Amino acid sequence: MSFKLPELPYAYDALAPYMSAETLEFHHDKHHNAYVTKGNELLAGSGLEGKSLEEIIKESYGKNAALFNNAGQHYNHIHFWKWMKKDGGGSLPGALSSKIDSDLGGFDKFRADFIAAGVGQFGSGWAWLAIKDGKLEIMKTPNGENPLVHGATPILGVDVWEHSYYIDYRNARPKYLEAFIDNMVNWDYVLELYEAAS
């Protein structure tokens, strides 16, 4: 396989005022595109050319850091764009809501813990809602790493690299994370991934 930059599933200004068109243009067209370009360069001759993206991530982890980071970031961003939508946030679909209640102590606790994971990720990285051994778990990872390499399946992730929020929020990462959860999350896509992983 080769990596390919996906189209954004909405217009550049669709997430405003919570994420600006300028942020999306830089983040998608420059940053994500760079992971695709570099990833393809590094994939050539790696011995992993015929594998799926998930397999490339798992098999390069701890062995080929440059390929791992670019493949990981490509995977993370493919989903990141779909984890957001215009007029996102709001109430959770029923199956997901009851699972968050049983595994994570309810939505308010999940929201606080998810934001805390994002705020507490030192430097660049991601905060996640993932399924591991049938249970929901909040995780955080550095750089391009994601829950796949920890035996878990991500169903929601937020990018806390500065390029994801600095244009709009400067250094106020907590405000960006609050806006993400409250106004941008595409819970229908989270539910789709949850049902596929269950």
N, C-alpha and C positions, 0 to 999 in steps of 0.2 A: 504494500500500500504506500501511497505518498500522502503527506499532509496537505490539506487544502483549506484555505480561509473560507469559512462559511459567510454567507450574507447575514447582516443583522436582521432579526425577525420583525423590526419596526424601524420607523424613520429616526434619524439622528436626534431630532428634538422631542421624540415621544415620551421620554422619561423626565423632561423638564417640569418643574424647577429642581427636582431632586438629583438628577444627573444631567448635566448640560450637553448640548450637541457638541461643543468643543471637546469635552472629556471623551465622549463616545467616539468621535472622529480620531482623536489621538490614540485612544486605548485599542479600538478595533483595527483601524487602518494602519497604525504604526506598530504598536506593541505586539498585538496578536499576530499580525502579518510577519513580524520579525521572528517569532517563535516558529511559524510555519516554514519560512525560508531557511532558517538555521537548522531546524529539525530535519528538513529534507536533505540538506548537505550532510548532516551527521548520520542520518539513516543509511545513506549510500555506503556500502562496504562494511556495515556493522554486523551483518549476519542475521538481522532481524527484519529485513525488508518485506518478507511475505506475511508478517504477523499483523494481528489487529492492534489498534492503538493501545488498548488495555494491556495486551500481552507485551508490547514494546515497553510500556511503563514498568510493568512488574519485572521483566527480564533485564532491563537496564539499571534498575535500582541497585545501588551499591557497587555497580560494575562499570558503568559508563555515565558519569555524572552529567556531562554536557548534553548527551542525548536525552537522558532522563529528565533534566530540567526543561528542555524545550518541548519534549513529548508531553510531559506532565502539564506544562502551561497551556499547550494546545488543547488537551483534553479539558482542563479546568475552564478555559474560556469558551469552548464550544457550548458547554453547559451554562456558564455564567450568563451569556446573552439570553438564554432561554429561561433562566431563573428570574428574569425581570420582565415586566410588561407595563404598558401604560395603565395608569389607575390600578396598580398592584396593591399588595397588602390586603387588609380586610380580614374577613372571617375564613377559617380553614374548612376545607371539605371534611365531612363527618368522620370518615375512617381515619384520617390523619389526626384530626382533633382528639379522638378518643385514644389513639396511640401515644400522642404527646402527653395527654393526661396520665395515662398509666405508666409510661416509661420515664417521663421527665418532670412530673409534678405539675402539669398544667401549662397553658400557653404563657401566662405572665412570667413564670419561672423559666420556661424555655427561652423567652425573649431576652430576659435579663442575663441568663447564662450564655446565650449565643453572642450577645453584644460583648459580654465580658471576655469571651474567648477571642473575639476579634481585636478588642482593645489590648488584651494581654499577650497577643502574638508579637514578640519583639522583632522589630525590623519588618522585612517583607514576608508575606505568607498569606494564609487563608484560614477562615473559620468555617466549620462544617456541621451539618446535621447528617449523620450517616446511620446505616443499619449494620450492626455487627451481631452475629449469633442470634438473629431474630429480634434484637432490641435496638431502639433508637439511642443514639449517643451523640453528644456534642464533642467535637474534636477541633484542634488547631494544628496547622502544619507550617513549616518554614518554606520559603521560596516556592518552587514548583511542585512540591510534594503534595500528595492527596491521600485520602483514606484507603484507596485501592491497595497500597503497599503495606497496610496494617490490617489486612483481612476484613475490611469493611467496604460498604458500597455507599458513596455519597449520594444524597438525595437533595441537598441544598448546600450551596457554598457561596461565600462572599470573599471577594478579592480585597485584601488589605495592603497591597502594594501601594505606595504613594501615588503612582500614576492613575490609580482608580478613583482617587478623591481629591487630590491636591488642588486642582484647578477650581473646584467648587467649594471645598471646605477648608483649604489650607491644611493646617496640622490638626484640625478638630476631627480626628478619626471617630470618636464616639457619636458625634452628630451625624456623620455619614452612615454609620451602622444603624442608628435609629431610623434614619430616612429609608434605608434599604428595607428593613423589616416592616416598617409601618406603611410604606408607600410604593415600594417597587416589586416586592416578591410576587412571582407568578405561582400561586399555590396549586393551580391545576397541573403545572408541569412537575412540581414536587410530588404531588399525588401519583402522577403517572410513573415516576421513577420508584416511588415507594411500592406501588402495586407490582411493578416489574421485579423488584428486589425481594418481595415477600414470597 
